[in-house]
Amino acid sequence: MVTAGLALAGAAILVAGTVTIMVAIQRRPYQAEIAPTKGSPGQGVLYAFTLGMAPWAKESARRHWVAYLRGIVFHIIIFVGGLFLIASPWLTEFPSLLRVSLAALFALGAALTFAGFGMRLSDPALRRLSTPDDYFALALVTLFLASGAASAAQIEFLPAFWAISGITMAYVPFGKLRHFLYFFYERAFLGLVFGSRGVLKWKHE
Amino acid sequence: MNSPTKTKQNKLIIAKEMLGNLVDRRVLTALEVCVRCGICTESCHYYQSNPKIEHTPYYRAELVRRLYRRFFDPVGRVFPQWFGAGETTEDLLSKLAETAFSSCTLCQRCTLACPFGVETAEIMRITRSVATATGNAPDILVELANAAIAKEENAELFRDIYLDQIKDLEKEVQDILGSSKARIPVGEKGARMLYVPLAGAHTIVPQAVLFNIAQESWTLGMFEASNYAVFLADGVKAKHIAERITKEAEQVKAKEIIIAECGHAYTTMRWDVPKWRGSPLPFKVRSIIEVLDEYVREGRLHLDSAQNSQPTTYHDSCNLGRKGGIFEEPRRVIRAAASDYREMTPNRLHSYCCGGGSGLVAVEEWADIRLQAGKLKAEQIRQTGAKIVVTSCDNCRHQIKELSERHDLGIEVTSVSELAVKSLA
């Protein structure tokens, strides 16, 4: 009961923090392109959220394919983890095959997230620029997914999962985990600006 | 008189205030979204030419990010170390200024490499603003921007000299065309196009030849297109300098402003000036490249590619290409003007900066930095086997010429307009 309360409190902080961040973003000035467009802003945004993120569209993704793939996979797993958290009060009603599958998926996610420590520590440049916030965020997400895996496998771990989820969600607005929200803004700005200018489009001649 | 300590404190106060005011939605997002994954590392020509952490896009942005968090983030203000932020000192401001001006050409290649699309160039742009406001910008850029403003304020003083110079250039045009009727009109009311050149006959004579052949209704601008205040990210001065041109266009009642082959001048007039004014310009803005492309496609200009048989390649200016969407127009003209056209790899959207952009070519003491950063471009050129490198930006032209000397490329660097004149059928 206490841990469920922790999760709910964390969720409330996450929602309040997210709204506060969105208000703060909206309060900042924004200069849209005013000049007659050379391309399509709408097409630019669509491209930015789809093909513009495809690994084959990015030389950087081809060069860092392990890191890129890791990033995509563990973010998808975190999203599934969020859905699992919402549905977790009804965990007993989950079919056992689904629980086993989720446990395996979250375990993979936890491993991929944990690998982030190795990637940060083994690269001298990343090690030099990494902050306590980076490591704390990695630890929280690793624990979130690991406890999700444990609770999907063994229901006795559910209170621990809720507690960790609560702490993780509560931290989101205060540290790097808030990038999840800014991501949507950044891709949208990219699409709007470069789409208007005819830079981002489905196909160049 | 202010004591040195007070001056330092004032600079820090100005830096904080400016940073707070300049961070708009795009910059705030760019500051907040980076997770320091390092995927952008090799996208930067500085890093490719000299691999060290200071040359990574995320390092540059991180310097500003930490300062911003120390000043404005609720957690960062109380626990700056949590975000890796150190003391804010005048030395830090100097380091930021040097980074923004000499270690980043705002080419935006890293933005496209980033999984999130972090606009590091936007972060560097506001850093340049802060540096300019705190007196940390390169003196030469400040002097050039001030000179442009002074030129407008004293336009009558140099007008006659300018007209005399143009008369001499007009004779050159007449000689090239073999016609005494060829003209370089200046300030002619009712002309459809106001062509805005750069300082230099190479941005006037070839274009005048082509306008005359195409029988264009045009007039030459009194002021040059370049805007050094843009490099300083000094919005007030940049707007002032740009207004010299828009005022002139209004005076002659031009329908279009045509910008010489200059990357930043085009981007400024085409995309930035309307934002600064808060409304679209009452005339169309195009690059001379777009006009030449139109002439070729409409048959107003007949080019003979057999006139230029040497291997030829094109360097995409970051401002015209990645920031302006002008990729195919120059290529169509070059293909019509040269029989052996070769692409650099990568090109267009993913083209590497030559290293000379955003004012670097004007700062003599950074010549070594920019020439080293251009090493990758030199290698790209060499791999094409081209003997002629065409570029539609004067900064790129200057940089590539110097790269050719340093790396013994043995190439000729030219503009699209000059190439077109050489291939006139």
Interface residues (C-beta under 8 A of the other chain):
Chain A: A24 I25 Q26 R28 P29 Y30 Q31 E33 I34 A35 P36 K38 G39 A48 G52 M53 K58 E59 S60 A61 R63 H64 A67 Y68 G71 D123 P124 A125 L126 R128 L129 S130 T131 P132 D133 D134 F174 G175 K176 R178 H179 Y182 F183 Y185 E186 R187 F189 L190 V193 R197 G198 V199 H204 E205
Chain B: V23 D24 R25 R26 L28 T29 A30 E32 V33 C34 V35 R36 C37 G38 I39 C40 T41 E42 S43 I53 T56 Y58 Y59 E62 P74 V75 Q81 W82 F83 G84 T111 L112 A113 C114 P115 F116 G117 V118 E119 R270 W271 V273 P274 K275 R277 G278 S279 P280 L281 K284 V285 G321 R322 K323 G324 G325 F327 E328 P346 R348 L349 H350
